Amino acid sequence: MIVVTGNGSAFCAGADLGKLIPLMSGEKTPESEAEKRFVADDTLMNCALLRDFDCEKPVIAAINGHAIAGGM
């Protein structure tokens, strides 16, 4: 079994959706090197959210505080 928890007032604060969504939609031009890499590789979002991650053990989230966006 795997137990994941946060340390502080939030379990996961999530991404800055005000920046992320315009990048994903093409509304905003990438400015930093990280934004350029994110736009160039469409698999990064799935990796960050652990989509298609096959974990053979049960995972428990011990949430203390807010869990927002991808952390939810």
PQR file of N, CA, C, O and H, with PARSE charges and radii, in Angstrom:
ATOM      1  N   MET A   1       0.845  -1.166   0.000 -0.4000 1.5000
ATOM      2  CA  MET A   1       0.000   0.000   0.000 -0.0000 2.0000
ATOM      3  C   MET A   1       0.899   1.241   0.000  0.5500 1.7000
ATOM      4  O   MET A   1       1.965   1.253   0.616 -0.5500 1.4000
ATOM      5  N   ILE A   2       0.440   2.294  -0.712 -0.4000 1.5000
ATOM      6  CA  ILE A   2       1.157   3.566  -0.776 -0.0000 2.0000
ATOM      7  C   ILE A   2       0.258   4.641  -0.172  0.5500 1.7000
ATOM      8  O   ILE A   2      -0.911   4.752  -0.541 -0.5500 1.4000
ATOM      9  H   ILE A   2      -0.426   2.284  -1.212  0.4000 1.0000
ATOM     10  N   VAL A   3       0.798   5.432   0.755 -0.4000 1.5000
ATOM     11  CA  VAL A   3       0.052   6.547   1.331 -0.0000 2.0000
ATOM     12  C   VAL A   3       0.772   7.833   0.946  0.5500 1.7000
ATOM     13  O   VAL A   3       1.960   7.998   1.221 -0.5500 1.4000
ATOM     14  H   VAL A   3       1.748   5.341   1.055  0.4000 1.0000
ATOM     15  N   VAL A   4       0.040   8.741   0.306 -0.4000 1.5000
ATOM     16  CA  VAL A   4       0.585  10.028  -0.123 -0.0000 2.0000
ATOM     17  C   VAL A   4      -0.070  11.113   0.712  0.5500 1.7000
ATOM     18  O   VAL A   4      -1.292  11.133   0.865 -0.5500 1.4000
ATOM     19  H   VAL A   4      -0.926   8.607   0.082  0.4000 1.0000
ATOM     20  N   THR A   5       0.738  12.016   1.255 -0.4000 1.5000
ATOM     21  CA  THR A   5       0.183  13.122   2.033 -0.0000 2.0000
ATOM     22  C   THR A   5       0.989  14.381   1.774  0.5500 1.7000
ATOM     23  O   THR A   5       2.091  14.326   1.228 -0.5500 1.4000
ATOM     24  H   THR A   5       1.730  12.000   1.131  0.4000 1.0000
ATOM     25  N   GLY A   6       0.431  15.513   2.169 -0.4000 1.5000
ATOM     26  CA  GLY A   6       1.117  16.789   2.018 -0.0000 2.0000
ATOM     27  C   GLY A   6       1.597  17.276   3.369  0.5500 1.7000
ATOM     28  O   GLY A   6       1.200  16.751   4.409 -0.5500 1.4000
ATOM     29  H   GLY A   6      -0.464  15.558   2.612  0.4000 1.0000
ATOM     30  N   ASN A   7       2.441  18.268   3.347 -0.4000 1.5000
ATOM     31  CA  ASN A   7       2.967  18.843   4.572 -0.0000 2.0000
ATOM     32  C   ASN A   7       2.707  20.341   4.526  0.5500 1.7000
ATOM     33  O   ASN A   7       3.386  21.069   3.802 -0.5500 1.4000
ATOM     34  H   ASN A   7       2.764  18.695   2.502  0.4000 1.0000
ATOM     35  N   GLY A   8       1.740  20.799   5.288 -0.4000 1.5000
ATOM     36  CA  GLY A   8       1.392  22.214   5.269 -0.0000 2.0000
ATOM     37  C   GLY A   8      -0.112  22.387   5.224  0.5500 1.7000
ATOM     38  O   GLY A   8      -0.858  21.512   5.664 -0.5500 1.4000
ATOM     39  H   GLY A   8       1.188  20.207   5.876  0.4000 1.0000
ATOM     40  N   SER A   9      -0.554  23.508   4.697 -0.4000 1.5000
ATOM     41  CA  SER A   9      -1.985  23.820   4.709 -0.0000 2.0000
ATOM     42  C   SER A   9      -2.739  23.273   3.502  0.5500 1.7000
ATOM     43  O   SER A   9      -3.969  23.328   3.481 -0.5500 1.4000
ATOM     44  H   SER A   9       0.052  24.218   4.339  0.4000 1.0000
ATOM     45  N   ALA A  10      -2.040  22.747   2.496 -0.4000 1.5000
ATOM     46  CA  ALA A  10      -2.706  22.211   1.304 -0.0000 2.0000
ATOM     47  C   ALA A  10      -2.074  20.893   0.904  0.5500 1.7000
ATOM     48  O   ALA A  10      -0.860  20.716   1.007 -0.5500 1.4000
ATOM     49  H   ALA A  10      -1.041  22.703   2.514  0.4000 1.0000
ATOM     50  N   PHE A  11      -2.909  19.966   0.446 -0.4000 1.5000
ATOM     51  CA  PHE A  11      -2.400  18.693  -0.077 -0.0000 2.0000
ATOM     52  C   PHE A  11      -1.763  18.935  -1.447  0.5500 1.7000
ATOM     53  O   PHE A  11      -0.642  18.500  -1.712 -0.5500 1.4000
ATOM     54  H   PHE A  11      -3.895  20.109   0.362  0.4000 1.0000
ATOM     55  N   CYS A  12      -2.496  19.631  -2.305 -0.4000 1.5000
ATOM     56  CA  CYS A  12      -1.988  19.994  -3.620 -0.0000 2.0000
ATOM     57  C   CYS A  12      -2.672  21.271  -4.068  0.5500 1.7000
ATOM     58  O   CYS A  12      -3.899  21.323  -4.160 -0.5500 1.4000
ATOM     59  H   CYS A  12      -3.406  19.984  -2.090  0.4000 1.0000
ATOM     60  N   ALA A  13      -1.899  22.281  -4.343 -0.4000 1.5000
ATOM     61  CA  ALA A  13      -2.476  23.561  -4.747 -0.0000 2.0000
ATOM     62  C   ALA A  13      -2.811  23.590  -6.234  0.5500 1.7000
ATOM     63  O   ALA A  13      -3.501  24.503  -6.688 -0.5500 1.4000
ATOM     64  H   ALA A  13      -0.903  22.239  -4.268  0.4000 1.0000
ATOM     65  N   GLY A  14      -2.344  22.622  -6.992 -0.4000 1.5000
ATOM     66  CA  GLY A  14      -2.657  22.566  -8.412 -0.0000 2.0000
ATOM     67  C   GLY A  14      -1.779  23.482  -9.237  0.5500 1.7000
ATOM     68  O   GLY A  14      -0.876  24.142  -8.723 -0.5500 1.4000
ATOM     69  H   GLY A  14      -1.784  21.880  -6.624  0.4000 1.0000
ATOM     70  N   ALA A  15      -2.060  23.507 -10.519 -0.4000 1.5000
ATOM     71  CA  ALA A  15      -1.296  24.338 -11.454 -0.0000 2.0000
ATOM     72  C   ALA A  15      -1.928  25.720 -11.557  0.5500 1.7000
ATOM     73  O   ALA A  15      -3.056  25.928 -11.110 -0.5500 1.4000
ATOM     74  H   ALA A  15      -2.794  22.971 -10.937  0.4000 1.0000
ATOM     75  N   ASP A  16      -1.214  26.644 -12.136 -0.4000 1.5000
ATOM     76  CA  ASP A  16      -1.748  27.978 -12.403 -0.0000 2.0000
ATOM     77  C   ASP A  16      -2.589  27.879 -13.677  0.5500 1.7000
ATOM     78  O   ASP A  16      -2.082  28.044 -14.786 -0.5500 1.4000
ATOM     79  H   ASP A  16      -0.298  26.475 -12.499  0.4000 1.0000
ATOM     80  N   LEU A  17      -3.882  27.607 -13.495 -0.4000 1.5000
ATOM     81  CA  LEU A  17      -4.762  27.387 -14.643 -0.0000 2.0000
ATOM     82  C   LEU A  17      -4.916  28.636 -15.497  0.5500 1.7000
ATOM     83  O   LEU A  17      -5.237  28.537 -16.681 -0.5500 1.4000
ATOM     84  H   LEU A  17      -4.294  27.473 -12.594  0.4000 1.0000
ATOM     85  N   GLY A  18      -4.693  29.807 -14.915 -0.4000 1.5000
ATOM     86  CA  GLY A  18      -4.744  31.047 -15.681 -0.0000 2.0000
ATOM     87  C   GLY A  18      -3.662  31.107 -16.746  0.5500 1.7000
ATOM     88  O   GLY A  18      -3.831  31.775 -17.766 -0.5500 1.4000
ATOM     89  H   GLY A  18      -4.432  29.887 -13.953  0.4000 1.0000
ATOM     90  N   LYS A  19      -2.545  30.410 -16.516 -0.4000 1.5000
ATOM     91  CA  LYS A  19      -1.471  30.329 -17.507 -0.0000 2.0000
ATOM     92  C   LYS A  19      -1.574  29.058 -18.345  0.5500 1.7000
ATOM     93  O   LYS A  19      -1.295  29.071 -19.544 -0.5500 1.4000
ATOM     94  H   LYS A  19      -2.408  29.867 -15.688  0.4000 1.0000
ATOM     95  N   LEU A  20      -1.973  27.972 -17.711 -0.4000 1.5000
ATOM     96  CA  LEU A  20      -1.958  26.674 -18.372 -0.0000 2.0000
ATOM     97  C   LEU A  20      -3.015  26.554 -19.477  0.5500 1.7000
ATOM     98  O   LEU A  20      -2.703  26.102 -20.579 -0.5500 1.4000
ATOM     99  H   LEU A  20      -2.199  27.962 -16.737  0.4000 1.0000
ATOM    100  N   ILE A  21      -4.240  26.948 -19.199 -0.4000 1.5000
ATOM    101  CA  ILE A  21      -5.316  26.797 -20.177 -0.0000 2.0000
ATOM    102  C   ILE A  21      -5.057  27.608 -21.448  0.5500 1.7000
ATOM    103  O   ILE A  21      -5.225  27.076 -22.545 -0.5500 1.4000
ATOM    104  H   ILE A  21      -4.493  27.315 -18.304  0.4000 1.0000
ATOM    105  N   PRO A  22      -4.648  28.891 -21.337 -0.5600 1.5000
ATOM    106  CA  PRO A  22      -4.339  29.619 -22.574  0.2800 2.0000
ATOM    107  C   PRO A  22      -3.192  28.997 -23.378  0.5500 1.7000
ATOM    108  O   PRO A  22      -3.189  29.066 -24.607 -0.5500 1.4000
ATOM    109  N   LEU A  23      -2.223  28.393 -22.692 -0.4000 1.5000
ATOM    110  CA  LEU A  23      -1.140  27.703 -23.408 -0.0000 2.0000
ATOM    111  C   LEU A  23      -1.686  26.496 -24.158  0.5500 1.7000
ATOM    112  O   LEU A  23      -1.342  26.270 -25.318 -0.5500 1.4000
ATOM    113  H   LEU A  23      -2.226  28.336 -21.693  0.4000 1.0000
ATOM    114  N   MET A  24      -2.539  25.719 -23.488 -0.4000 1.5000
ATOM    115  CA  MET A  24      -3.091  24.505 -24.103 -0.0000 2.0000
ATOM    116  C   MET A  24      -3.991  24.840 -25.288  0.5500 1.7000
ATOM    117  O   MET A  24      -4.029  24.090 -26.263 -0.5500 1.4000
ATOM    118  H   MET A  24      -2.818  25.902 -22.546  0.4000 1.0000
ATOM    119  N   SER A  25      -4.715  25.953 -25.217 -0.4000 1.5000
ATOM    120  CA  SER A  25      -5.648  26.319 -26.284 -0.0000 2.0000
ATOM    121  C   SER A  25      -4.967  27.065 -27.426  0.5500 1.7000
ATOM    122  O   SER A  25      -5.566  27.250 -28.485 -0.5500 1.4000
ATOM    123  H   SER A  25      -4.684  26.563 -24.424  0.4000 1.0000
ATOM    124  N   GLY A  26      -3.723  27.494 -27.224 -0.4000 1.5000
ATOM    125  CA  GLY A  26      -3.023  28.253 -28.243 -0.0000 2.0000
ATOM    126  C   GLY A  26      -3.309  29.745 -28.171  0.5500 1.7000
ATOM    127  O   GLY A  26      -2.839  30.512 -29.012 -0.5500 1.4000
ATOM    128  H   GLY A  26      -3.237  27.343 -26.363  0.4000 1.0000
ATOM    129  N   GLU A  27      -4.077  30.158 -27.172 -0.4000 1.5000
ATOM    130  CA  GLU A  27      -4.424  31.569 -26.999 -0.0000 2.0000
ATOM    131  C   GLU A  27      -3.215  32.390 -26.550  0.5500 1.7000
ATOM    132  O   GLU A  27      -3.128  33.583 -26.838 -0.5500 1.4000
ATOM    133  H   GLU A  27      -4.459  29.536 -26.489  0.4000 1.0000
ATOM    134  N   LYS A  28      -2.281  31.741 -25.841 -0.4000 1.5000
ATOM    135  CA  LYS A  28      -1.093  32.415 -25.322 -0.0000 2.0000
ATOM    136  C   LYS A  28       0.150  31.812 -25.959  0.5500 1.7000
ATOM    137  O   LYS A  28       0.254  30.594 -26.107 -0.5500 1.4000
ATOM    138  H   LYS A  28      -2.352  30.771 -25.607  0.4000 1.0000
ATOM    139  N   THR A  29       1.080  32.659 -26.330 -0.4000 1.5000
ATOM    140  CA  THR A  29       2.356  32.215 -26.889 -0.0000 2.0000
ATOM    141  C   THR A  29       3.300  31.854 -25.755  0.5500 1.7000
ATOM    142  O   THR A  29       3.430  32.617 -24.797 -0.5500 1.4000
ATOM    143  H   THR A  29       0.996  33.648 -26.210  0.4000 1.0000
ATOM    144  N   PRO A  30       3.965  30.700 -25.842 -0.5600 1.5000
ATOM    145  CA  PRO A  30       4.906  30.322 -24.775  0.2800 2.0000
ATOM    146  C   PRO A  30       6.024  31.349 -24.643  0.5500 1.7000
ATOM    147  O   PRO A  30       6.587  31.809 -25.637 -0.5500 1.4000
ATOM    148  N   GLU A  31       6.334  31.698 -23.401 -0.4000 1.5000
ATOM    149  CA  GLU A  31       7.372  32.691 -23.150 -0.0000 2.0000
ATOM    150  C   GLU A  31       8.632  32.083 -22.552  0.5500 1.7000
ATOM    151  O   GLU A  31       9.738  32.386 -22.999 -0.5500 1.4000
ATOM    152  H   GLU A  31       5.878  31.325 -22.594  0.4000 1.0000
ATOM    153  N   SER A  32       8.476  31.234 -21.552 -0.4000 1.5000
ATOM    154  CA  SER A  32       9.643  30.645 -20.898 -0.0000 2.0000
ATOM    155  C   SER A  32      10.017  29.331 -21.580  0.5500 1.7000
ATOM    156  O   SER A  32       9.266  28.792 -22.393 -0.5500 1.4000
ATOM    157  H   SER A  32       7.577  30.988 -21.189  0.4000 1.0000
ATOM    158  N   GLU A  33      11.189  28.839 -21.225 -0.4000 1.5000
ATOM    159  CA  GLU A  33      11.641  27.548 -21.769 -0.0000 2.0000
ATOM    160  C   GLU A  33      10.700  26.426 -21.343  0.5500 1.7000
ATOM    161  O   GLU A  33      10.413  25.524 -22.130 -0.5500 1.4000
ATOM    162  H   GLU A  33      11.799  29.277 -20.564  0.4000 1.0000
ATOM    163  N   ALA A  34      10.218  26.479 -20.093 -0.4000 1.5000
ATOM    164  CA  ALA A  34       9.292  25.453 -19.603 -0.0000 2.0000
ATOM    165  C   ALA A  34       7.981  25.481 -20.392  0.5500 1.7000
ATOM    166  O   ALA A  34       7.447  24.426 -20.737 -0.5500 1.4000
ATOM    167  H   ALA A  34      10.452  27.212 -19.454  0.4000 1.0000
ATOM    168  N   GLU A  35       7.464  26.661 -20.676 -0.4000 1.5000
ATOM    169  CA  GLU A  35       6.225  26.773 -21.450 -0.0000 2.0000
ATOM    170  C   GLU A  35       6.428  26.256 -22.873  0.5500 1.7000
ATOM    171  O   GLU A  35       5.536  25.615 -23.427 -0.5500 1.4000
ATOM    172  H   GLU A  35       7.897  27.518 -20.397  0.4000 1.0000
ATOM    173  N   LYS A  36       7.581  26.525 -23.466 -0.4000 1.5000
ATOM    174  CA  LYS A  36       7.884  26.036 -24.821 -0.0000 2.0000
ATOM    175  C   LYS A  36       7.934  24.509 -24.834  0.5500 1.7000
ATOM    176  O   LYS A  36       7.419  23.878 -25.757 -0.5500 1.4000
ATOM    177  H   LYS A  36       8.306  27.046 -23.016  0.4000 1.0000
ATOM    178  N   ARG A  37       8.554  23.915 -23.812 -0.4000 1.5000
ATOM    179  CA  ARG A  37       8.626  22.450 -23.730 -0.0000 2.0000
ATOM    180  C   ARG A  37       7.238  21.848 -23.539  0.5500 1.7000
ATOM    181  O   ARG A  37       6.911  20.820 -24.132 -0.5500 1.4000
ATOM    182  H   ARG A  37       8.973  24.427 -23.063  0.4000 1.0000
ATOM    183  N   PHE A  38       6.425  22.497 -22.707 -0.4000 1.5000
ATOM    184  CA  PHE A  38       5.071  22.011 -22.444 -0.0000 2.0000
ATOM    185  C   PHE A  38       4.246  21.987 -23.723  0.5500 1.7000
ATOM    186  O   PHE A  38       3.560  21.002 -23.996 -0.5500 1.4000
ATOM    187  H   PHE A  38       6.690  23.333 -22.225  0.4000 1.0000
ATOM    188  N   VAL A  39       4.305  23.054 -24.508 -0.4000 1.5000
ATOM    189  CA  VAL A  39       3.528  23.148 -25.745 -0.0000 2.0000
ATOM    190  C   VAL A  39       4.058  22.165 -26.792  0.5500 1.7000
ATOM    191  O   VAL A  39       3.278  21.599 -27.558 -0.5500 1.4000
ATOM    192  H   VAL A  39       4.862  23.854 -24.286  0.4000 1.0000
ATOM    193  N   ALA A  40       5.382  21.959 -26.829 -0.4000 1.5000
ATOM    194  CA  ALA A  40       5.983  21.090 -27.831 -0.0000 2.0000
ATOM    195  C   ALA A  40       5.704  19.609 -27.585  0.5500 1.7000
ATOM    196  O   ALA A  40       5.680  18.823 -28.532 -0.5500 1.4000
ATOM    197  H   ALA A  40       6.015  22.420 -26.206  0.4000 1.0000
ATOM    198  N   ASP A  41       5.496  19.218 -26.334 -0.4000 1.5000
ATOM    199  CA  ASP A  41       5.306  17.806 -25.991 -0.0000 2.0000
ATOM    200  C   ASP A  41       3.930  17.605 -25.374  0.5500 1.7000
ATOM    201  O   ASP A  41       3.724  17.900 -24.197 -0.5500 1.4000
ATOM    202  H   ASP A  41       5.516  19.857 -25.564  0.4000 1.0000
ATOM    203  N   ASP A  42       2.990  17.104 -26.167 -0.4000 1.5000
ATOM    204  CA  ASP A  42       1.610  16.957 -25.695 -0.0000 2.0000
ATOM    205  C   ASP A  42       1.431  15.813 -24.699  0.5500 1.7000
ATOM    206  O   ASP A  42       0.327  15.613 -24.193 -0.5500 1.4000
ATOM    207  H   ASP A  42       3.157  16.864 -27.123  0.4000 1.0000
ATOM    208  N   THR A  43       2.477  15.067 -24.410 -0.4000 1.5000
ATOM    209  CA  THR A  43       2.374  13.995 -23.412 -0.0000 2.0000
ATOM    210  C   THR A  43       2.717  14.463 -21.998  0.5500 1.7000
ATOM    211  O   THR A  43       2.473  13.737 -21.034 -0.5500 1.4000
ATOM    212  H   THR A  43       3.374  15.229 -24.821  0.4000 1.0000
ATOM    213  N   LEU A  44       3.274  15.658 -21.865 -0.4000 1.5000
ATOM    214  CA  LEU A  44       3.693  16.134 -20.545 -0.0000 2.0000
ATOM    215  C   LEU A  44       2.537  16.257 -19.563  0.5500 1.7000
ATOM    216  O   LEU A  44       2.690  15.918 -18.390 -0.5500 1.4000
ATOM    217  H   LEU A  44       3.472  16.247 -22.649  0.4000 1.0000
ATOM    218  N   MET A  45       1.381  16.737 -20.021 -0.4000 1.5000
ATOM    219  CA  MET A  45       0.239  16.890 -19.120 -0.0000 2.0000
ATOM    220  C   MET A  45      -0.213  15.527 -18.600  0.5500 1.7000
ATOM    221  O   MET A  45      -0.485  15.380 -17.408 -0.5500 1.4000
ATOM    222  H   MET A  45       1.256  17.013 -20.974  0.4000 1.0000
ATOM    223  N   ASN A  46      -0.297  14.538 -19.476 -0.4000 1.5000
ATOM    224  CA  ASN A  46      -0.693  13.200 -19.040 -0.0000 2.0000
ATOM    225  C   ASN A  46       0.315  12.612 -18.062  0.5500 1.7000
ATOM    226  O   ASN A  46      -0.072  11.933 -17.111 -0.5500 1.4000
ATOM    227  H   ASN A  46      -0.076  14.657 -20.444  0.4000 1.0000
ATOM    228  N   CYS A  47       1.588  12.862 -18.282 -0.4000 1.5000
ATOM    229  CA  CYS A  47       2.614  12.379 -17.347 -0.0000 2.0000
ATOM    230  C   CYS A  47       2.478  13.066 -16.001  0.5500 1.7000
ATOM    231  O   CYS A  47       2.586  12.417 -14.960 -0.5500 1.4000
ATOM    232  H   CYS A  47       1.902  13.414 -19.055  0.4000 1.0000
ATOM    233  N   ALA A  48       2.243  14.362 -16.008 -0.4000 1.5000
ATOM    234  CA  ALA A  48       2.124  15.111 -14.760 -0.0000 2.0000
ATOM    235  C   ALA A  48       0.924  14.643 -13.952  0.5500 1.7000
ATOM    236  O   ALA A  48       0.984  14.615 -12.722 -0.5500 1.4000
ATOM    237  H   ALA A  48       2.155  14.889 -16.853  0.4000 1.0000
ATOM    238  N   LEU A  49      -0.156  14.278 -14.615 -0.4000 1.5000
ATOM    239  CA  LEU A  49      -1.356  13.822 -13.927 -0.0000 2.0000
ATOM    240  C   LEU A  49      -1.362  12.309 -13.680  0.5500 1.7000
ATOM    241  O   LEU A  49      -2.336  11.763 -13.160 -0.5500 1.4000
ATOM    242  H   LEU A  49      -0.204  14.301 -15.613  0.4000 1.0000
ATOM    243  N   LEU A  50      -0.266  11.636 -14.058 -0.4000 1.5000
ATOM    244  CA  LEU A  50      -0.111  10.191 -13.893 -0.0000 2.0000
ATOM    245  C   LEU A  50      -1.205   9.400 -14.609  0.5500 1.7000
ATOM    246  O   LEU A  50      -1.591   8.322 -14.156 -0.5500 1.4000
ATOM    247  H   LEU A  50       0.525  12.079 -14.480  0.4000 1.0000
ATOM    248  N   ARG A  51      -1.698   9.925 -15.711 -0.4000 1.5000
ATOM    249  CA  ARG A  51      -2.675   9.184 -16.507 -0.0000 2.0000
ATOM    250  C   ARG A  51      -1.982   7.961 -17.092  0.5500 1.7000
ATOM    251  O   ARG A  51      -0.805   8.012 -17.449 -0.5500 1.4000
ATOM    252  H   ARG A  51      -1.384  10.801 -16.080  0.4000 1.0000
ATOM    253  N   ASP A  52      -2.701   6.899 -17.183 -0.4000 1.5000
ATOM    254  CA  ASP A  52      -2.191   5.629 -17.718 -0.0000 2.0000
ATOM    255  C   ASP A  52      -1.050   5.057 -16.877  0.5500 1.7000
ATOM    256  O   ASP A  52      -0.327   4.177 -17.344 -0.5500 1.4000
ATOM    257  H   ASP A  52      -3.657   6.858 -16.893  0.4000 1.0000
ATOM    258  N   PHE A  53      -0.879   5.541 -15.650 -0.4000 1.5000
ATOM    259  CA  PHE A  53       0.134   4.997 -14.746 -0.0000 2.0000
ATOM    260  C   PHE A  53      -0.440   3.751 -14.086  0.5500 1.7000
ATOM    261  O   PHE A  53      -1.451   3.825 -13.388 -0.5500 1.4000
ATOM    262  H   PHE A  53      -1.466   6.256 -15.272  0.4000 1.0000
ATOM    263  N   ASP A  54       0.186   2.634 -14.300 -0.4000 1.5000
ATOM    264  CA  ASP A  54      -0.293   1.373 -13.759 -0.0000 2.0000
ATOM    265  C   ASP A  54       0.441   1.072 -12.456  0.5500 1.7000
ATOM    266  O   ASP A  54       1.584   0.614 -12.463 -0.5500 1.4000
ATOM    267  H   ASP A  54       1.008   2.574 -14.866  0.4000 1.0000
ATOM    268  N   CYS A  55      -0.224   1.333 -11.356 -0.4000 1.5000
ATOM    269  CA  CYS A  55       0.354   1.070 -10.044 -0.0000 2.0000
ATOM    270  C   CYS A  55      -0.232  -0.242  -9.522  0.5500 1.7000
ATOM    271  O   CYS A  55      -1.451  -0.407  -9.470 -0.5500 1.4000
ATOM    272  H   CYS A  55      -1.152   1.705 -11.351  0.4000 1.0000
ATOM    273  N   GLU A  56       0.621  -1.150  -9.146 -0.4000 1.5000
ATOM    274  CA  GLU A  56       0.165  -2.468  -8.715 -0.0000 2.0000
ATOM    275  C   GLU A  56      -0.251  -2.498  -7.253  0.5500 1.7000
ATOM    276  O   GLU A  56      -0.716  -3.527  -6.761 -0.5500 1.4000
ATOM    277  H   GLU A  56       1.611  -1.016  -9.188  0.4000 1.0000
ATOM    278  N   LYS A  57      -0.086  -1.373  -6.549 -0.4000 1.5000
ATOM    279  CA  LYS A  57      -0.450  -1.315  -5.138 -0.0000 2.0000
ATOM    280  C   LYS A  57      -1.576  -0.307  -4.951  0.5500 1.7000
ATOM    281  O   LYS A  57      -1.691   0.639  -5.730 -0.5500 1.4000
ATOM    282  H   LYS A  57       0.291  -0.538  -6.948  0.4000 1.0000
ATOM    283  N   PRO A  58      -2.413  -0.498  -3.924 -0.5600 1.5000
ATOM    284  CA  PRO A  58      -3.437   0.509  -3.635  0.2800 2.0000
ATOM    285  C   PRO A  58      -2.783   1.812  -3.163  0.5500 1.7000
ATOM    286  O   PRO A  58      -1.797   1.797  -2.426 -0.5500 1.4000
ATOM    287  N   VAL A  59      -3.353   2.934  -3.604 -0.4000 1.5000
ATOM    288  CA  VAL A  59      -2.832   4.245  -3.229 -0.0000 2.0000
ATOM    289  C   VAL A  59      -3.888   4.985  -2.411  0.5500 1.7000
ATOM    290  O   VAL A  59      -5.040   5.099  -2.830 -0.5500 1.4000
ATOM    291  H   VAL A  59      -4.154   2.945  -4.203  0.4000 1.0000
ATOM    292  N   ILE A  60      -3.492   5.481  -1.251 -0.4000 1.5000
ATOM    293  CA  ILE A  60      -4.387   6.236  -0.378 -0.0000 2.0000
ATOM    294  C   ILE A  60      -3.840   7.660  -0.275  0.5500 1.7000
ATOM    295  O   ILE A  60      -2.655   7.867  -0.014 -0.5500 1.4000
ATOM    296  H   ILE A  60      -2.557   5.388  -0.911  0.4000 1.0000
ATOM    297  N   ALA A  61      -4.733   8.643  -0.488 -0.4000 1.5000
ATOM    298  CA  ALA A  61      -4.345  10.039  -0.325 -0.0000 2.0000
ATOM    299  C   ALA A  61      -4.828  10.515   1.041  0.5500 1.7000
ATOM    300  O   ALA A  61      -6.032  10.602   1.285 -0.5500 1.4000
ATOM    301  H   ALA A  61      -5.696   8.475  -0.700  0.4000 1.0000
ATOM    302  N   ALA A  62      -3.892  10.820   1.923 -0.4000 1.5000
ATOM    303  CA  ALA A  62      -4.220  11.344   3.248 -0.0000 2.0000
ATOM    304  C   ALA A  62      -4.230  12.863   3.127  0.5500 1.7000
ATOM    305  O   ALA A  62      -3.208  13.520   3.322 -0.5500 1.4000
ATOM    306  H   ALA A  62      -2.914  10.750   1.725  0.4000 1.0000
ATOM    307  N   ILE A  63      -5.398  13.408   2.804 -0.4000 1.5000
ATOM    308  CA  ILE A  63      -5.522  14.816   2.459 -0.0000 2.0000
ATOM    309  C   ILE A  63      -5.737  15.663   3.717  0.5500 1.7000
ATOM    310  O   ILE A  63      -6.706  15.477   4.452 -0.5500 1.4000
ATOM    311  H   ILE A  63      -6.228  12.873   2.645  0.4000 1.0000
ATOM    312  N   ASN A  64      -4.821  16.583   3.940 -0.4000 1.5000
ATOM    313  CA  ASN A  64      -4.916  17.550   5.036 -0.0000 2.0000
ATOM    314  C   ASN A  64      -4.974  18.938   4.410  0.5500 1.7000
ATOM    315  O   ASN A  64      -3.932  19.515   4.099 -0.5500 1.4000
ATOM    316  H   ASN A  64      -4.033  16.734   3.343  0.4000 1.0000
ATOM    317  N   GLY A  65      -6.151  19.474   4.224 -0.4000 1.5000
ATOM    318  CA  GLY A  65      -6.286  20.788   3.604 -0.0000 2.0000
ATOM    319  C   GLY A  65      -6.861  20.686   2.202  0.5500 1.7000
ATOM    320  O   GLY A  65      -7.519  19.704   1.857 -0.5500 1.4000
ATOM    321  H   GLY A  65      -6.998  19.006   4.476  0.4000 1.0000
ATOM    322  N   HIS A  66      -6.610  21.703   1.403 -0.4000 1.5000
ATOM    323  CA  HIS A  66      -7.204  21.799   0.061 -0.0000 2.0000
ATOM    324  C   HIS A  66      -6.510  20.849  -0.925  0.5500 1.7000
ATOM    325  O   HIS A  66      -5.302  20.624  -0.848 -0.5500 1.4000
ATOM    326  H   HIS A  66      -6.077  22.501   1.683  0.4000 1.0000
ATOM    327  N   ALA A  67      -7.295  20.306  -1.839 -0.4000 1.5000
ATOM    328  CA  ALA A  67      -6.781  19.548  -2.988 -0.0000 2.0000
ATOM    329  C   ALA A  67      -7.468  20.141  -4.212  0.5500 1.7000
ATOM    330  O   ALA A  67      -8.661  19.928  -4.428 -0.5500 1.4000
ATOM    331  H   ALA A  67      -8.276  20.489  -1.901  0.4000 1.0000
ATOM    332  N   ILE A  68      -6.720  20.875  -4.999 -0.4000 1.5000
ATOM    333  CA  ILE A  68      -7.294  21.661  -6.094 -0.0000 2.0000
ATOM    334  C   ILE A  68      -6.653  21.238  -7.419  0.5500 1.7000
ATOM    335  O   ILE A  68      -5.495  20.822  -7.456 -0.5500 1.4000
ATOM    336  H   ILE A  68      -5.751  21.049  -4.824  0.4000 1.0000
ATOM    337  N   ALA A  69      -7.422  21.349  -8.498 -0.4000 1.5000
ATOM    338  CA  ALA A  69      -6.965  21.090  -9.879 -0.0000 2.0000
ATOM    339  C   ALA A  69      -6.479  19.654 -10.023  0.5500 1.7000
ATOM    340  O   ALA A  69      -7.189  18.729  -9.629 -0.5500 1.4000
ATOM    341  H   ALA A  69      -8.363  21.686  -8.468  0.4000 1.0000
ATOM    342  N   GLY A  70      -5.280  19.443 -10.581 -0.4000 1.5000
ATOM    343  CA  GLY A  70      -4.779  18.102 -10.832 -0.0000 2.0000
ATOM    344  C   GLY A  70      -4.570  17.299  -9.569  0.5500 1.7000
ATOM    345  O   GLY A  70      -4.558  16.069  -9.617 -0.5500 1.4000
ATOM    346  H   GLY A  70      -4.704  20.195 -10.902  0.4000 1.0000
ATOM    347  N   GLY A  71      -4.404  17.963  -8.442 -0.4000 1.5000
ATOM    348  CA  GLY A  71      -4.235  17.269  -7.168 -0.0000 2.0000
ATOM    349  C   GLY A  71      -5.502  16.635  -6.663  0.5500 1.7000
ATOM    350  O   GLY A  71      -5.469  15.785  -5.773 -0.5500 1.4000
ATOM    351  H   GLY A  71      -4.413  18.962  -8.403  0.4000 1.0000
ATOM    352  N   MET A  72      -6.622  17.045  -7.227 -0.4000 1.5000
ATOM    353  CA  MET A  72      -7.903  16.502  -6.789 -0.0000 2.0000
ATOM    354  C   MET A  72      -8.117  15.176  -7.462  0.5500 1.7000
ATOM    355  O   MET A  72      -9.141  14.529  -7.240 -0.5500 1.4000
ATOM    356  H   MET A  72      -6.648  17.736  -7.950  0.4000 1.0000
TER
END
